[in-house]
Amino acid sequence: MQRAQNKLGLILFPAFDWRITPTHPEREERLLYTIDQIEEEGFFDYENVFVFNPEIIDEKYINLTHFCVPNFDSIATISHKIAASSTITIAKKVMSKEVTKGFALIRPPGHHAHRITYGDRGFCIINNEAIMVEYLKREYRIKKIAIIDTDCHHGDGTQDIFWNDKDVLFISLHQDGRTLYPGSGFTNEIGGPAALGYTLNLPLPPYTSDEGFLYCLENLILPILEEFKPDIIINSAGQDNHYSDPLTNMNFSAQGYAKLTERLNPHISVLEGGYSVESALPYVNLGIIFALAGIDYSNIKEPDYDYEKLRQSPKISEYIKRLCENVYTIWKNKEQTAHEFKKKYQKYYTRKKSIYYDTMGFLEQQLENIKICNKCSGLITIESRCLNYRVFAITIPHDACDECCDEGYKLFATSDPVNFSHIILQDKKNFEFYKKENLK
């Protein structure tokens, strides 16, 4: 079948100056082998393929997405800024219709970075897709955005940032958190009081194959997207579900990734994880690129690919079928769930969180309060303790009512710096960011 070709924009940023260690799986070779494979296939010669360089962004977009403690320059590098800039550059190209699809093949990854970030966890410091969403909301007034995270590890950072935002539908397919870092992403994690049901998790059993991933897509994700009707679809395109990945236990293939990409039809894809540097990434990335460009990908297969060997068991298939039915019920019942929730929690919803920074070996403790407001999604405050820092963070949401906006500024003005090392205000509605510090 002849496919309709798309104008595809690519950004390739291997980040030569940043790695955890020279032999760590998250290193520049993750992209260098892919670039070699793209060149070998002659892909850069296609008339519908365009390669762009990232434009360095205003750091304000980072600060309106994250509370960086003690500050961005202390915890991240220029490579992290360029990676985030790459997502915004590719978004600009798509929104201006210079291209119809975009793929940011970048590192370092970002989907484990939470709203508050003290440094590296899960190889992530700042959240590239979340920063891009902040940009799209601000500059293009995009109302409804869907993020489909297909990384093998649960996108806990992206979930945290959009937990109470029903204009961002977040769906994560990942290996069951009982068997893999970060140990989260279960079906009962469905969003905050203003966005119940707009976070959906599919914890898949180890050794799920192409069949299982594509079943989830066809029988759950695509029907929900049809109902949600997003203005833009973003794919957090982690590639560590591959059968050869050294850190995970799944059986996805390059053909499976290409088929998923073609059917999901995202406007923008952003590389996340994937650590089988030679055996998977060149083939998976090429499959995704060909699918986005509308080019035949049927011959893109790993040298050792064996469909029968990778096929999932009937037990896994049945489990995934029940899982999809359960998650779709959560989606369909979200209004009733929200009604019952607000009867139980009439003014504020509080949750305690312990967030472990595995790469750096320290633990953060959070106390988050979300105001239940009938006029907007509600003011968010977080008290965070980590290392020698005690942070009071305030987020005024994009849709904030006057009352929540005034309350946020009042809290910032009256909170005593003696009690906190950092008092930080994000005003997403007015694109303002303020900080008070007491580092004695």
N, C-alpha and C positions, 0 to 999 in steps of 0.2 A: 504494500500500500504506500502510495506517495504521500509523504508528510509535508504539511505546509511549513515552510522555513520561517524562523523568527530572526530578527536582528538581535544578536546576543552581544552584550557588553561583558568583558572580563576585566578583573583586576587581579594581578598576581603579585603577592607580597610575602616572600618567604622569611622575612625578618632575620637577616644574617647576624644581627648584633644581639639577639636575645635567645637564650636557651637556659634550661635549668642546670643541666650538666652536658658535656660534649656527647655523652652516650645515652642521654635520656630520650625516651620515645618522642617527647615534644621538642623537636629540633628542626632546623631548616631543611633537612633532607626530605621531610614530609612533603614539601612542595617541589623540590628540585627534580625528583624523579618524575613527578607529574608533568612539569614543564618540558622535560626531555621527551616524554611520551606524546605530548601535544605537538611538539615540533616534528617528531618522527611521523606522525599521522598527517602532517601538512595542514593542520587545522588553522594555523594563523593565515593561510592563504585563501581561506573561504571568504567570499565577498560579504557574507552576512555576519561576520565575526569582527568585533572591534575591541581593542585592548586599550585601557585607560590607565593613567597614573592617578593615585589618590591626591586630593586637595586637602591640605591640613585644616582641620576644623577649629572653630572657636571652642576653647576648653569649657565654655559655659554649658554646652550640651552634655558634657561629661558630668559636670557638677549639678545639672538639673536631673540627671539620672541616678547618680551615686552620691553618697556621703563618703568621700575618700578621707581616711584618717591615717596620719594627721593631715595629709594633703596629697594631691595627685602626684606631684613630683617626687614625693618621698616613697611611694609604693609602686610606681609604674615607670616605664621607660618611654622613649620616643617611639619605639616599635609598637607599643600598646596604643599610643595616640594615632599612629599611622593606620593600624588595623581598624580602629574605630572610624577613622576618616575615610577609609576605603568603602565601608558600608554606606556612608552618607554620599560619597561620590557616585557610587553605583545607583543609589536611590535617585539622585538628581538626574542621572542619564535616563532612567526609566520614566520618571515623572515628566521629564521634558519631551518624552517620546523620541529621543535620539536613538534609543534602542527599545525593544519590546520586552526583553528579559535581561536579567543581570545576575552574574555569579561572582562573588567576592571570594577568591581562593587566597585566604589570608591566615596568618598566625601572628601572635598568640590567639588562642580561642577565648571564649568569654562567657559561655552560658551557665557556669557555676558561680559567677560573681553576683552577689546579692546587692540589695539597695545600699546597705552599709558595707564598705569593703576596707579591710585592713591590710590586704596583700593577697598572696597567691594561694588559691585553693582549687584543687582539681585542674591545675595548670592555668587558671583564669584569674585575672585581677580586675578588669573592667568588662562590661557586658556589651559586646559590639552591636548585637541586634537591638538591644534595649535603647542604646544611644541613637541608633538609626530611627527607631520608632519615635523617640522624643523629637528628633528633627522633623520627621514626616508630620507629626501632629502640629508642631509649631509653624513650620514654613508652608505646608500645603493644606493644613486644616483637614487632614485625613480623619474621618470619623471612625470607621470600623476596620480593624486590622486583625488578621489571623496569623499566628505564629505556630507552625507545625514543626516540632523538634523531633528529628529522626536519629539523633545521636543515641548510642547505646546506653550512655549514662543519663539519668534523669536531669533535666534542665532546671535544677532547683533554684538557681539564681534568677533566671527569667521568670519562673513562677513567682518568686518572692516579689519582684519588682512590679508585676502586673496583677498581683493577688487580689486587689480591690478595684480593678478597672475593667468594667464589663464591655468597654469598647475595644479591648484587646482579648480575643479568644486565644487561649494557650492550650495546645494539645501536645502531649509528649508521649511518644512510643519509645520504650526503653526496656532493657533487661531488668527484671524484677529486683527491686531494691533490697530484698532479703539476701540476694546473691552478689550484689555489686555496689560499689561506691556510687552515689553518696548515701545510700540507704534510705532513700525517700522516693516519692512519686507513686503513692498508693491511691486507690480509687476513692478513698474518703477525703483526699485533698482536693477540694473543689472550689476554692476561692474565698475571699473575704465577704463581709455582710452586704456590700453593694454589688458584688459580682459572683454570687453563688452559682455554680454551674458553668462558669466561663473559664475555669481551669479544669481540664480533664486529663486524666492519666491512664495510660495503658501499660501496666507492668507485665511484660511478656516473659514467658518461661525461657530458661536457657535452651539453646539449640532450635529456636524458632528460625524458620527458613523463609525464602522468598514467598512461599505460599501464605504463611502467617501474616507477614507484613502487608502483603497486597490484599488479604482478606480484611484486615483492619481498615485499610484505605477505602476499599469499595463499600464495605458494609457499615462503617461508622463515620469515618472522617469526611468523606465526600458528601454523604447525606447531611451531616451537621453543617458543613460549609455552605451547602445549598440553602439551608434554613437561616444561617447567620448572615449570609450575603456580605462578605467583607469587601471593602474597597481595594484592598491589597492583601496578597498572601505572601508570607515570608517562610522559607524553609531553613531552619537551623540544620544544615546538612552535615551532621556528624557521620563519619564513615567507619566507626569502630564496631558496627554490627556485622562487619565482614567475617566470614568463616576463618580467615587467617589472622585476625587481630590478636596480638599477644596479651591484651589486657581484659578481654571479654570472652563470652562463651556463646556466641550466636552463629547462625549459618546463612547470613544474607550474602548475596553475590553482586557482581557488577551489573549483570542483567537485571537483577531485582531492583537495584537502585535506579537504573535507567527507566524501568517500567513505572516505578513509583513516581519518579520525577515527571514523566510524561503525563501520567494520570492526575497527579496533584496539580500540575501546571502552575507552579508558583511564579509570581512576578520577579522575586529576588531570592536567590539562594546564597547562604553564607556558610563557608566551611567551619565546622567545629572540630570534633575529635576525629581519630583515625590514625592508628599507630603501626599498621603493617606497611612499612614504608615502601618496600619494593614489590611485595606480592599482591597488595590490594589497591593502595591509593592511586597509582597511575591508571589502573583500569576503571576503578569506580569513578574517579573524577572525570575521566574521558566519557564514560557512559552518561553521567549527569550533564556534561557539557553538550554532548550530541543530542540528548533528549530535549534540553532547553532550546537548542538551536533548530530543532525540528529536522535533524539529520538521522538517517538510518543508523541504529546502534546495534543491530542484530549480530554483528560479527565481533563485538567487543566482549571478549571473554578471557578470563584468566587462563594461563597455560594448564593449570591443574584442575580446572572447573569440571565437576561431575555432579550433574543434577540429582541423580539417583542417590548418590552417597550423602548429599546434603539434605535430602527430603526429610521433613519433620514427621514425627510419629502421629498416628491417629489420636493419641491421648492429648498431645499438644494442640492439635487442630480443634478438638472438642473444647479444651480449656479456653482457647482464644475466642471461639464462638460464644461461649457463656460470658466471657469478659466483655466483649463488644455489646452484648445485650444488656449487661449490667450498666455499662457506662452510658449507653444511649438512654436508658431509663433515667439516669441522673440528669442528663441534658433535658429530657422532656419534662421532668418534674421540677425544674429549677425555680419557677415562679412560686410554686407551693412551698418548696424548701425555704425560699427567701421569706415568705410570709410567716412561716412558723418560727424561723430564726429571729425575726424582728420582734415577735411577741415575747421570745425568751430573753433577748438582749435589747432592751429598749433604748439605752443611751450610748453605751460603749461596749465594744468587744475587745477583750484583752487576750493575748497569747504570749506564752513564754517560749523562747527558742534558744537552743544551744547549737552553735555553728562551729564546726571543727575545721580548722585550716590545716589540711593534711600535709601539704607541701612544706609548711612552715612550723607545724607542730604546736599550735596554740589554740585555745578555745575561747569563743566569744559567747557572752550571755546577753540575751535581749529580752526586753519587756516592751511589747508593742501594743498601743491602744488605737483603735479605729473608732472614730465617732460615727454613730448611726444617725444620719441626717436625712430628713425627708426631702430636702431641696437639692442635695448633691451627693457625691459618693463619700464625702466625709473626710474631715481632717485626720491625719495620721501622725502620731508621735511615737518615738522609739527611744528608750533608754538602753544604752549599750555599754557593756564593760568588757574590755579586752586589753591584755598587757597592762600598761600603766595609764590607759585612757579610760575616761568615763564620758560618754557622749550623750547629749540630748539632741535628737534630730526631729525636725518638724517638716512635714510635707503637706503643702496646700495643693490639692489636685487640680487638673485642668478644668474640671467643671465646677469648681468651688463656688458656693453661694457667698454672699457678702458676710454672713455671720461666721462661716468657717474661715474665711479669709481674714477677717478682723481678729478672730480668736488665735489664729496662727501667729500673726504679728504681735499680738499682746503677749503670748507665751514667750516669743523670742525676746521681747523687750524686758519682760519681768523675771525671766529665769536667771538665777544668780550664778555668775561664772565661778564663784567660789566652790560650788558643788560639782562642777563639770570641767573637764579639760577643754571640751568643745561644745558650743551651742550653735547649731546649724539650721538654717531655714531654706528650704526649697519652695519657691512660689512658682509652680508650673503654670498657673493661670496667667500670670503677668511676666513670666520669663525672668525672674529675679532670684538671686542667690546671695545669702548673707551668712557670715560666720563671726562668732566671738570665741576667743581662745584664752585659756588660762593654763599655761604649761609649766607653772612653778612646781 
